[in-house]
Amino acid sequence: MHEDDRFEFVLNRVATATDLCLIKQIIFEICDIYSLSNIVYHLLKTPNNNTSEILLLTYEEHWVSRYFERDYFRIDPVVKAGSRAFLPIDWRDVDRSSIEAQRFFAESVNYGVGRQGVSLPIRGTMGESALFTITSNAAC
Protein backbone atom coordinates (compact mmCIF):
# COMPACT_ATOMS: atom_id res chain seq x y z
CA MET A 1 0.00 0.00 0.00
CA HIS A 2 1.40 3.40 -1.00
CA GLU A 3 2.10 5.94 1.79
CA ASP A 4 -0.75 8.24 0.69
CA ASP A 5 -3.15 5.29 0.53
CA ARG A 6 -2.15 4.14 4.02
CA PHE A 7 -2.72 7.60 5.44
CA GLU A 8 -6.11 7.95 3.75
CA PHE A 9 -7.09 4.48 4.95
CA VAL A 10 -6.24 5.41 8.55
CA LEU A 11 -8.11 8.73 8.33
CA ASN A 12 -11.20 7.01 6.94
CA ARG A 13 -11.10 4.35 9.66
CA VAL A 14 -10.87 6.96 12.42
CA ALA A 15 -13.54 9.22 10.84
CA THR A 16 -16.04 6.36 10.62
CA ALA A 17 -15.39 4.88 14.07
CA THR A 18 -18.59 4.69 16.09
CA ASP A 19 -17.32 3.81 19.58
CA LEU A 20 -14.22 3.54 21.76
CA CYS A 21 -13.86 -0.21 21.20
CA LEU A 22 -13.52 0.40 17.48
CA ILE A 23 -11.03 3.21 18.07
CA LYS A 24 -8.93 0.84 20.17
CA GLN A 25 -8.94 -1.71 17.35
CA ILE A 26 -7.93 1.03 14.89
CA ILE A 27 -4.96 2.15 16.97
CA PHE A 28 -3.63 -1.42 16.91
CA GLU A 29 -4.04 -1.38 13.11
CA ILE A 30 -2.17 1.95 12.90
CA CYS A 31 0.72 0.46 14.88
CA ASP A 32 0.90 -2.41 12.38
CA ILE A 33 0.60 -0.19 9.30
CA TYR A 34 3.35 2.20 10.41
CA SER A 35 5.52 -0.26 12.39
CA LEU A 36 5.07 1.68 15.63
CA SER A 37 5.66 0.24 19.07
CA ASN A 38 2.61 1.80 20.71
CA ILE A 39 -0.10 4.46 20.55
CA VAL A 40 -1.76 5.98 23.60
CA TYR A 41 -4.60 8.44 24.06
CA HIS A 42 -4.80 9.46 27.71
CA LEU A 43 -7.44 11.89 28.95
CA LEU A 44 -5.76 13.68 31.85
CA LYS A 45 -8.36 16.20 32.97
CA THR A 46 -12.01 17.04 32.39
CA PRO A 47 -13.84 20.21 33.50
CA ASN A 48 -15.54 18.42 36.39
CA ASN A 49 -12.49 16.20 37.17
CA ASN A 50 -14.57 13.15 36.35
CA THR A 51 -12.65 10.07 37.49
CA SER A 52 -13.90 7.94 34.58
CA GLU A 53 -10.96 8.88 32.40
CA ILE A 54 -10.46 7.62 28.88
CA LEU A 55 -7.31 5.59 28.33
CA LEU A 56 -6.88 3.97 24.92
CA LEU A 57 -3.57 2.20 24.44
CA THR A 58 -1.69 -0.59 22.79
CA TYR A 59 0.75 -1.27 25.63
CA GLU A 60 1.16 -4.85 26.79
CA GLU A 61 -1.20 -5.72 29.63
CA HIS A 62 1.73 -6.49 31.96
CA TRP A 63 2.99 -2.90 31.60
CA VAL A 64 -0.49 -1.45 32.14
CA SER A 65 -0.92 -3.52 35.31
CA ARG A 66 2.52 -2.54 36.56
CA TYR A 67 1.88 1.15 35.77
CA PHE A 68 -1.34 1.16 37.82
CA GLU A 69 0.10 -1.04 40.57
CA ARG A 70 3.07 1.31 41.05
CA ASP A 71 0.93 4.47 40.57
CA TYR A 72 3.27 5.64 37.84
CA PHE A 73 0.81 8.40 36.89
CA ARG A 74 2.33 10.47 39.67
CA ILE A 75 5.97 10.07 38.52
CA ASP A 76 5.73 9.51 34.74
CA PRO A 77 7.99 12.26 33.31
CA VAL A 78 6.03 12.34 30.04
CA VAL A 79 2.69 12.82 31.82
CA LYS A 80 4.27 15.53 33.99
CA ALA A 81 5.67 17.34 30.95
CA GLY A 82 2.44 16.87 28.99
CA SER A 83 0.27 18.32 31.72
CA ARG A 84 2.14 21.63 31.34
CA ALA A 85 3.04 21.67 27.65
CA PHE A 86 1.23 23.09 24.65
CA LEU A 87 3.72 21.93 22.01
CA PRO A 88 4.70 18.36 21.06
CA ILE A 89 7.07 16.64 23.48
CA ASP A 90 9.97 14.66 22.08
CA TRP A 91 10.82 12.09 24.73
CA ARG A 92 14.53 12.82 24.21
CA ASP A 93 13.84 16.26 25.74
CA VAL A 94 11.99 14.98 28.83
CA ASP A 95 13.79 15.49 32.14
CA ARG A 96 15.45 12.20 33.14
CA SER A 97 17.78 13.63 35.76
CA SER A 98 16.20 11.89 38.76
CA ILE A 99 16.97 8.28 39.60
CA GLU A 100 13.21 7.67 39.71
CA ALA A 101 12.79 8.91 36.09
CA GLN A 102 15.77 6.86 34.88
CA ARG A 103 14.39 3.71 36.48
CA PHE A 104 10.94 4.43 35.08
CA PHE A 105 12.20 4.76 31.49
CA ALA A 106 14.47 1.69 31.80
CA GLU A 107 11.57 -0.36 33.12
CA SER A 108 9.20 0.91 30.42
CA VAL A 109 11.62 -0.19 27.68
CA ASN A 110 11.78 -3.65 29.25
CA TYR A 111 7.98 -3.82 28.95
CA GLY A 112 8.00 -2.92 25.25
CA VAL A 113 6.88 0.71 25.52
CA GLY A 114 9.44 1.89 22.96
CA ARG A 115 12.77 3.69 23.16
CA GLN A 116 11.59 6.85 21.42
CA GLY A 117 8.34 8.70 21.64
CA VAL A 118 6.48 11.87 20.90
CA SER A 119 3.52 13.08 22.93
CA LEU A 120 1.08 15.66 21.67
CA PRO A 121 -0.74 17.66 24.36
CA ILE A 122 -4.40 18.25 23.56
CA ARG A 123 -6.32 21.09 25.20
CA GLY A 124 -10.06 21.75 25.17
CA THR A 125 -11.92 25.01 25.60
CA MET A 126 -13.39 23.89 28.94
CA GLY A 127 -10.05 22.99 30.56
CA GLU A 128 -9.84 19.45 29.24
CA SER A 129 -6.38 18.04 28.68
CA ALA A 130 -5.14 14.85 27.12
CA LEU A 131 -1.99 13.34 25.66
CA PHE A 132 -1.69 11.50 22.38
CA THR A 133 1.53 9.48 22.30
CA ILE A 134 3.31 7.46 19.63
CA THR A 135 6.34 5.31 20.47
CA SER A 136 8.88 3.44 18.42
CA ASN A 137 12.01 1.37 18.70
CA ALA A 138 13.32 2.67 15.38
CA ALA A 139 16.76 4.27 15.33
CA CYS A 140 16.70 8.06 15.56
PyMOL commands that set and color helices and strands:
alter all, ss='L'
color gray80, all
select helices_A, chain A and resi 3-15+20-34+61-69+72-74+77-84+91-93+99-110
alter helices_A, ss='H'
color red, helices_A
select strands_A, chain A and resi 38-45+55-57+89-90+116-123+129-136
alter strands_A, ss='S'
color yellow, strands_A
deselect
rebuild
show_as cartoon
